[in-house]
Amino acid sequence: MIAVKRRVPRPSELAPLLRFRKPTFNRTERRLQAAFTIEDLRRIAKRRTPRAAFDYTDGAAEDELSLARARQAFRDIEFHPTILRNVATIDTSRTVLGDAVAQPFGIAPTGFTRLMHTEGEIAGARVAAQAGIPFALSTLGTASIEDVKAANPYGRNWFQLYMWKDRDRSMALVERAAAAGYDTLLVTVDVPVAGARLRDSRNGMSIPPTLTLRTVLDALPRARWWFDLLSTEPLAFASLDRWPGTVAEYLDTMFDPTVTFEDLVWIKKQWPNRLVVKGIQTIEDARAVVELGVDGIVLSNHGGRQLDRAPVPFHLLPDVARELGTETEVLLDTGIMSGADVVAAIALGARFTLVGRAYLYGLMAGGEAGVARAVEILSSQVSRTMRLLGVTSLDELGPHHVTQLHRFARGGTGRHR
């Protein structure tokens, strides 16, 4: 055995090895710098947000199988990279619904957003403006149609419509969105009644949140959240000023179970710009709404928040894109937690994707800065995945780049191309 000779290193040899990071004194910035994935942001959000608000964002319906399966579907893919391509410069932009977007994802409509963080939708709209991506405001948003437009005056604003039992009140919102210059209406069609969101029921989730012994104890380590809530403007909703019951009770009073295809035709006549139907879960329904002349469809099971065990949108995507992709624009949401997920969806035929929880985890983790970090993470993952696949533009992506590995394939398990 050869003995290793030891010596005392010279100071000049140590100097290049000693590199100290400049300290970051801003605690929010320091937290966000340590987040490298959306899951990292989720863990930060869980620490900083009261349980009821976090669970409203994080949870889904009943046993939450739809959400788990949707996320698993993206994990169960196999990429097929091409090599020796010049990918020094790539282009992540494309035209979606008649106008340009800088990335193949936008911010999905989410309800009660200021419950997650007091900056709410305004933070999302500002980041969307900076990133060159669309921002979608929910009927259940906690910022007004006009305030969101002011936060994103030159970017793309979309409005998501729930058809209420009070049709006049619903269409009054649509008229306001048109007057404010929103370019796209997302009509959500998978909510005849509210899904059984058991976390909300168990938490007694109400709007605004109520102080009980349980919520007070939960708030003790999250005092900043409560301080922000109580020291800023009271929560205001596009649809109501205050509701004394739980979220689930409110949704059941609002959603209209009588909405049909005829109502969709009627809405289309009222809206002067692009109309997209959100909540498509079968190829038959996709074909039916396309025949009505809509500008696009969103394959979505509402983030798993409505019918548990609903079809996984990512599994449905290839067939819908193959049959209808030349007739309409096919968008996709549910389960997206990384830029690689976005790239896989584009490769299998989606024109565009929407992210909801991914953006909200960033919002809860750090307000507007947290949303910016979420968009930055997704954007960098999109670019890196494209380079590793050997493509320089979104249009170069195709089904040959991705294999879906189905755990829940009809008729058995196996590989699917």
Secondary structure per residue as TSV (DSSP state, phi and psi in degrees):
chain	resnum	aa	ss	phi	psi
A	1	M	-	360.0	129.4
A	2	I	-	-84.5	128.4
A	3	A	-	-74.9	134.3
A	4	V	-	-85.3	128.3
A	5	K	-	-79.3	133.8
A	6	R	-	-107.5	152.8
A	7	R	-	-153.3	162.9
A	8	V	-	-85.3	122.2
A	9	P	-	-65.7	146.1
A	10	R	-	-76.7	148.1
A	11	P	H	-55.3	-36.3
A	12	S	H	-65.3	-25.4
A	13	E	H	-81.3	-27.6
A	14	L	H	-79.6	-31.3
A	15	A	G	-53.5	-47.2
A	16	P	G	-65.5	-20.0
A	17	L	G	-84.9	-16.0
A	18	L	-	-93.6	98.2
A	19	R	-	-124.0	119.1
A	20	F	-	-109.6	132.2
A	21	R	-	-71.4	144.4
A	22	K	-	-65.9	127.2
A	23	P	-	-65.4	143.9
A	24	T	-	-106.3	114.6
A	25	F	-	-89.1	-19.9
A	26	N	-	-76.4	117.6
A	27	R	H	-66.2	-37.6
A	28	T	H	-64.2	-46.2
A	29	E	H	-61.9	-38.9
A	30	R	H	-64.8	-41.8
A	31	R	H	-62.0	-45.3
A	32	L	H	-70.6	-32.7
A	33	Q	H	-63.2	-27.3
A	34	A	T	-83.9	-2.6
A	35	A	-	-96.5	120.5
A	36	F	-	-112.4	-9.9
A	37	T	S	-138.5	166.5
A	38	I	H	-64.5	-34.7
A	39	E	H	-62.8	-35.9
A	40	D	H	-60.7	-44.3
A	41	L	H	-63.7	-36.4
A	42	R	H	-61.7	-43.0
A	43	R	H	-64.7	-40.0
A	44	I	H	-64.6	-44.2
A	45	A	H	-59.3	-40.3
A	46	K	H	-64.5	-35.1
A	47	R	H	-71.1	-30.8
A	48	R	H	-101.7	-9.0
A	49	T	S	-117.1	136.6
A	50	P	-	-54.9	151.5
A	51	R	H	-56.6	-45.2
A	52	A	H	-62.2	-44.0
A	53	A	H	-68.8	-41.8
A	54	F	H	-64.7	-44.1
A	55	D	H	-66.8	-31.5
A	56	Y	H	-60.6	-40.4
A	57	T	H	-74.8	-47.7
A	58	D	H	-78.9	-25.7
A	59	G	-	-84.7	174.9
A	60	A	-	-144.9	-166.6
A	61	A	S	-84.5	145.6
A	62	E	T	48.3	-115.8
A	63	D	T	-85.4	2.6
A	64	E	-	61.5	30.4
A	65	L	H	-72.0	-37.2
A	66	S	H	-59.9	-45.1
A	67	L	H	-66.1	-45.6
A	68	A	H	-61.0	-41.6
A	69	R	H	-67.1	-38.5
A	70	A	H	-62.9	-43.0
A	71	R	H	-68.7	-39.3
A	72	Q	H	-63.9	-33.9
A	73	A	H	-59.1	-38.5
A	74	F	H	-73.1	-33.0
A	75	R	H	-67.9	-32.1
A	76	D	T	-89.3	51.5
A	77	I	E	-122.3	157.5
A	78	E	E	-125.7	121.3
A	79	F	E	-84.8	150.7
A	80	H	-	-124.0	90.3
A	81	P	-	-75.0	149.6
A	82	T	-	-103.3	149.2
A	83	I	-	-114.8	167.3
A	84	L	S	57.4	41.4
A	85	R	-	-106.7	146.7
A	86	N	-	-81.1	104.6
A	87	V	-	-117.6	28.9
A	88	A	S	-61.6	-35.9
A	89	T	S	-123.9	128.6
A	90	I	-	-128.7	161.2
A	91	D	B	-125.3	115.5
A	92	T	-	-98.0	7.7
A	93	S	-	-93.9	162.9
A	94	R	E	-167.2	172.3
A	95	T	E	-93.2	127.8
A	96	V	E	-129.8	124.0
A	97	L	T	51.4	43.3
A	98	G	T	88.9	-0.3
A	99	D	E	-146.9	163.9
A	100	A	E	-79.2	146.9
A	101	V	E	-130.3	148.4
A	102	A	S	-85.5	-20.7
A	103	Q	S	-135.7	158.1
A	104	P	S	-83.2	25.1
A	105	F	E	-144.0	153.6
A	106	G	E	-135.6	176.3
A	107	I	E	-90.0	121.4
A	108	A	-	-74.5	157.5
A	109	P	-	-72.1	132.7
A	110	T	-	-134.2	143.5
A	111	G	S	-91.7	155.2
A	112	F	S	54.7	39.9
A	113	T	G	-68.7	-30.7
A	114	R	G	-69.8	-11.9
A	115	L	G	-68.6	-28.3
A	116	M	T	-74.4	-41.0
A	117	H	-	-161.7	142.0
A	118	T	T	-63.8	-19.4
A	119	E	T	-75.8	-23.6
A	120	G	H	46.1	-139.0
A	121	E	H	-62.1	-30.1
A	122	I	H	-61.6	-39.3
A	123	A	H	-61.6	-45.2
A	124	G	H	-63.4	-41.9
A	125	A	H	-65.6	-39.9
A	126	R	H	-65.5	-43.8
A	127	V	H	-65.7	-40.5
A	128	A	H	-59.4	-40.5
A	129	A	H	-61.6	-44.1
A	130	Q	H	-67.1	-35.0
A	131	A	H	-87.0	-12.2
A	132	G	T	73.3	35.0
A	133	I	-	-124.0	158.2
A	134	P	-	-72.2	150.3
A	135	F	E	-119.2	128.5
A	136	A	E	-107.7	125.3
A	137	L	E	-97.2	132.5
A	138	S	-	-83.3	151.6
A	139	T	T	-53.1	-33.4
A	140	L	T	-94.5	24.7
A	141	G	-	-69.3	157.4
A	142	T	S	-107.0	16.3
A	143	A	S	-130.2	149.6
A	144	S	-	-74.7	159.6
A	145	I	H	-55.5	-42.9
A	146	E	H	-71.9	-37.2
A	147	D	H	-68.4	-36.8
A	148	V	H	-65.2	-41.4
A	149	K	H	-60.8	-40.5
A	150	A	H	-65.3	-33.0
A	151	A	H	-75.5	-23.6
A	152	N	S	-134.6	64.9
A	153	P	S	-70.3	-27.5
A	154	Y	S	-113.6	-2.8
A	155	G	S	-92.6	-168.6
A	156	R	-	-97.2	120.2
A	157	N	E	-113.8	130.9
A	158	W	E	-115.4	148.8
A	159	F	E	-118.9	131.4
A	160	Q	E	-100.7	128.4
A	161	L	E	-110.2	127.4
A	162	Y	-	-98.1	127.9
A	163	M	-	-78.7	116.7
A	164	W	B	-85.8	169.0
A	165	K	S	-64.6	-31.5
A	166	D	S	-87.8	91.4
A	167	R	H	-63.4	-37.9
A	168	D	H	-62.8	-38.4
A	169	R	H	-68.4	-38.5
A	170	S	H	-61.3	-49.0
A	171	M	H	-72.3	-22.5
A	172	A	H	-63.5	-37.4
A	173	L	H	-67.1	-40.3
A	174	V	H	-61.0	-42.5
A	175	E	H	-63.8	-39.6
A	176	R	H	-64.5	-40.8
A	177	A	H	-63.8	-41.4
A	178	A	H	-64.5	-43.0
A	179	A	H	-65.0	-31.3
A	180	A	H	-81.2	-7.9
A	181	G	T	93.3	20.3
A	182	Y	-	-66.8	135.3
A	183	D	-	-94.6	-13.1
A	184	T	E	-142.6	138.7
A	185	L	E	-109.7	124.5
A	186	L	E	-100.3	108.3
A	187	V	E	-92.1	114.0
A	188	T	E	-87.9	126.3
A	189	V	-	-119.0	8.9
A	190	D	S	-107.8	29.8
A	191	V	-	-131.5	57.7
A	192	P	S	-63.0	-32.5
A	193	V	S	-143.1	166.6
A	194	A	-	-73.5	143.7
A	195	G	-	-70.0	163.2
A	196	A	-	-84.5	86.3
A	197	R	-	-89.0	91.5
A	198	L	H	-69.7	-31.1
A	199	R	H	-60.6	-41.7
A	200	D	H	-64.6	-41.0
A	201	S	H	-64.1	-43.2
A	202	R	H	-68.5	-31.6
A	203	N	H	-85.0	-7.9
A	204	G	T	62.8	36.3
A	205	M	-	-58.6	120.1
A	206	S	B	-129.5	166.5
A	207	I	S	-128.8	119.4
A	208	P	S	-70.9	168.5
A	209	P	-	-61.9	144.2
A	210	T	-	-104.7	151.3
A	211	L	-	-92.7	114.4
A	212	T	-	-123.2	173.9
A	213	L	H	-57.0	-40.7
A	214	R	H	-65.0	-44.9
A	215	T	H	-69.7	-33.7
A	216	V	H	-63.7	-45.6
A	217	L	H	-62.9	-38.6
A	218	D	H	-67.9	-28.3
A	219	A	H	-79.2	-21.6
A	220	L	G	-52.9	-47.4
A	221	P	G	-81.9	0.7
A	222	R	G	-127.4	44.0
A	223	A	H	-62.6	-31.6
A	224	R	H	-62.7	-38.0
A	225	W	H	-60.8	-46.8
A	226	W	H	-67.6	-37.9
A	227	F	H	-59.7	-45.6
A	228	D	H	-62.5	-42.0
A	229	L	H	-63.6	-44.2
A	230	L	H	-83.1	-17.3
A	231	S	H	-105.2	6.3
A	232	T	S	-117.7	179.0
A	233	E	-	-55.3	139.5
A	234	P	-	-58.2	150.4
A	235	L	-	-59.0	131.4
A	236	A	-	-129.1	143.4
A	237	F	-	-120.2	152.2
A	238	A	S	-61.6	-26.4
A	239	S	S	-108.3	-14.3
A	240	L	-	-163.7	162.3
A	241	D	S	-93.0	-40.6
A	242	R	-	-159.0	146.0
A	243	W	-	-133.5	126.7
A	244	P	S	-79.6	-10.7
A	245	G	S	-104.7	-161.5
A	246	T	B	-83.0	166.2
A	247	V	H	-59.4	-46.1
A	248	A	H	-59.4	-41.8
A	249	E	H	-64.0	-39.8
A	250	Y	H	-64.3	-45.9
A	251	L	H	-61.4	-37.8
A	252	D	H	-68.1	-26.9
A	253	T	H	-78.7	-22.6
A	254	M	H	-92.5	-49.1
A	255	F	B	-63.3	142.5
A	256	D	-	-105.4	111.8
A	257	P	T	-77.9	0.1
A	258	T	T	-97.6	1.2
A	259	V	-	-66.2	135.5
A	260	T	-	-132.6	-178.6
A	261	F	H	-59.8	-33.7
A	262	E	H	-61.9	-37.6
A	263	D	H	-65.6	-36.5
A	264	L	H	-62.4	-41.5
A	265	V	H	-61.6	-42.2
A	266	W	H	-63.1	-43.7
A	267	I	H	-61.9	-42.7
A	268	K	H	-58.4	-36.6
A	269	K	H	-68.8	-27.7
A	270	Q	H	-82.5	-22.2
A	271	W	-	-99.9	126.2
A	272	P	-	-85.3	-11.1
A	273	N	S	-113.6	-151.7
A	274	R	E	-77.6	141.8
A	275	L	E	-124.3	129.8
A	276	V	E	-125.0	137.8
A	277	V	E	-100.3	123.2
A	278	K	E	-109.8	130.7
A	279	G	E	115.2	19.7
A	280	I	E	-75.6	131.6
A	281	Q	-	-134.0	4.5
A	282	T	S	-141.2	153.7
A	283	I	H	-68.8	-29.1
A	284	E	H	-65.5	-44.1
A	285	D	H	-68.6	-35.7
A	286	A	H	-59.1	-46.4
A	287	R	H	-63.4	-40.3
A	288	A	H	-63.3	-43.9
A	289	V	H	-75.6	-31.0
A	290	V	H	-63.2	-37.9
A	291	E	H	-65.8	-19.7
A	292	L	T	-81.6	-4.9
A	293	G	T	89.5	22.8
A	294	V	-	-71.2	160.2
A	295	D	S	-85.2	-19.1
A	296	G	E	-169.8	167.1
A	297	I	E	-133.5	150.0
A	298	V	E	-113.5	114.2
A	299	L	E	-72.3	117.2
A	300	S	-	-161.2	141.0
A	301	N	-	-111.9	31.4
A	302	H	G	65.0	36.1
A	303	G	G	63.7	23.9
A	304	G	G	75.2	13.6
A	305	R	T	-95.4	-1.2
A	306	Q	S	-111.9	-91.2
A	307	L	S	-90.9	116.3
A	308	D	T	-71.3	149.7
A	309	R	T	67.7	22.6
A	310	A	-	-71.2	163.2
A	311	P	-	-58.2	147.4
A	312	V	-	-81.7	117.9
A	313	P	H	-55.3	-37.7
A	314	F	H	-65.8	-32.6
A	315	H	H	-70.7	-34.6
A	316	L	H	-74.3	-25.7
A	317	L	H	-52.9	-51.5
A	318	P	H	-58.3	-42.4
A	319	D	H	-67.7	-42.6
A	320	V	H	-66.3	-43.9
A	321	A	H	-63.5	-40.4
A	322	R	H	-66.2	-39.6
A	323	E	H	-85.7	-33.9
A	324	L	H	-123.4	-3.0
A	325	G	T	-63.1	-23.2
A	326	T	T	-85.8	-11.9
A	327	E	T	-100.6	-24.0
A	328	T	S	-153.1	168.8
A	329	E	E	-92.0	129.3
A	330	V	E	-103.6	117.6
A	331	L	E	-108.0	165.2
A	332	L	E	-145.8	141.1
A	333	D	-	-139.4	-175.1
A	334	T	S	86.0	115.0
A	335	G	S	92.6	-4.4
A	336	I	-	-75.9	121.1
A	337	M	-	-128.9	5.7
A	338	S	S	-158.1	163.5
A	339	G	H	-66.0	-28.9
A	340	A	H	-63.5	-36.4
A	341	D	H	-61.3	-42.6
A	342	V	H	-61.0	-47.2
A	343	V	H	-61.7	-41.9
A	344	A	H	-60.6	-41.0
A	345	A	H	-65.1	-42.1
A	346	I	H	-63.8	-41.4
A	347	A	H	-62.2	-33.3
A	348	L	T	-91.8	10.0
A	349	G	T	118.2	-3.9
A	350	A	-	-71.9	137.8
A	351	R	S	-77.6	-28.9
A	352	F	E	-163.8	161.6
A	353	T	E	-131.7	160.0
A	354	L	E	-124.7	138.5
A	355	V	E	-118.4	130.4
A	356	G	S	-111.1	-71.6
A	357	R	H	-59.4	-38.3
A	358	A	H	-57.1	-40.4
A	359	Y	H	-72.2	-39.5
A	360	L	H	-68.4	-33.5
A	361	Y	H	-60.9	-41.1
A	362	G	H	-64.4	-42.4
A	363	L	H	-59.4	-47.2
A	364	M	H	-66.9	-30.8
A	365	A	H	-74.7	-26.4
A	366	G	H	-171.9	30.9
A	367	G	H	61.3	-143.3
A	368	E	H	-59.5	-39.6
A	369	A	H	-62.4	-35.4
A	370	G	H	-69.7	-38.0
A	371	V	H	-63.5	-43.7
A	372	A	H	-60.5	-38.0
A	373	R	H	-67.4	-39.6
A	374	A	H	-61.8	-45.2
A	375	V	H	-65.6	-38.4
A	376	E	H	-63.1	-43.5
A	377	I	H	-61.3	-49.4
A	378	L	H	-63.0	-42.6
A	379	S	H	-63.4	-44.1
A	380	S	H	-67.0	-35.3
A	381	Q	H	-68.7	-38.0
A	382	V	H	-60.3	-49.1
A	383	S	H	-63.0	-45.4
A	384	R	H	-64.7	-42.1
A	385	T	H	-63.5	-42.3
A	386	M	H	-60.4	-44.7
A	387	R	H	-62.9	-43.0
A	388	L	H	-68.5	-25.8
A	389	L	H	-81.5	-12.8
A	390	G	T	83.9	29.3
A	391	V	-	-119.3	151.2
A	392	T	S	-112.0	-8.4
A	393	S	B	-146.6	160.4
A	394	L	G	-64.5	-31.9
A	395	D	G	-68.2	-18.1
A	396	E	G	-79.2	-16.7
A	397	L	-	-71.7	141.3
A	398	G	-	-153.2	173.5
A	399	P	G	-57.4	-23.5
A	400	H	G	-69.2	-11.0
A	401	H	G	-87.4	-12.4
A	402	V	E	-139.1	136.8
A	403	T	E	-115.1	129.0
A	404	Q	E	-86.4	128.3
A	405	L	E	-102.6	104.3
A	406	H	E	-86.9	120.8
A	407	R	S	-83.0	-27.2
A	408	F	S	-120.2	32.7
A	409	A	-	-64.9	141.9
A	410	R	T	-62.7	131.1
A	411	G	T	84.2	9.7
A	412	G	S	132.9	-179.7
A	413	T	-	-104.0	168.1
A	414	G	E	147.4	-171.5
A	415	R	E	-88.6	147.8
A	416	H	E	-141.0	128.3
A	417	R	-	-105.7	360.0
